[in-house]
Amino acid sequence: VRNAVAVGANPDKVALLDNFCWGNPNLPDRLGGLVRCSRGCYDGAIAWNAPYISGKDSLNNETTGPDGQKHAIPGTLLISVLALVPDVAQAVTMDAKEPGNALYVVGRTADECGAGAWYELHGLLGANLPKPRVAQLDLARALHAVLRDGLVASCHDASEGGLAVAIAEMAMAGRLGVDVDLAAAPWEGEGDSPRKRAFSESLTRWVCEVAPANAAAFEAALLGQPFARIGQVTAGSEVRFAGLGAVTVDALKGAFGG
């Protein structure tokens, strides 16, 4: 939903598709996990007022190991979104557009770094997993309104890698630099640090680029929602994060595989 809203989809016109890949549901532990996962799907659908209109499943994904025992794949769920973009001519892309434009974070960040690849590499996977925030539909509606009104030059959802990766992707796509201080971004809970703010994978967050002429209207429209100005797009070739350092756009593109 977050990804669809970022391009201009109406969060009140969203439908979901589910795709379960699971083990043998005739076995109690596999079936129990499947039931709990389905309950989570229900909770999410109710919170976002988004119906499941179709889906599929791939069950009995098991193999016999060298120990002679049956082993199931890790239960995996893919959820896809279909949504209405009211006017495709107003669809918003994620590439940084213009030096001097302001960058904003919309949504709260917490110490939820337990799902990323870096944390898996360092043995920290699962320490602080991202938690769904139930009452986020109003935030998505508010963002949709400013996108619909043409107040946002570019928008990107924060997902894998958190805000740092989302901002880096915007810079790479636009071949422009950025200068960012995440200390201003809305934070909740304990354990605050520049690195956690950069790489936390807290859910329901976006990065918006806003032209100076639209900044006042953008801020007024989001009044009461968690958001903050964190920096700006620059004409340079570096992505700078206060307290963490800088890297060139070319170096980022190389790290991303070209």
Disulfide bonds with the S-S distance in Angstrom:
none
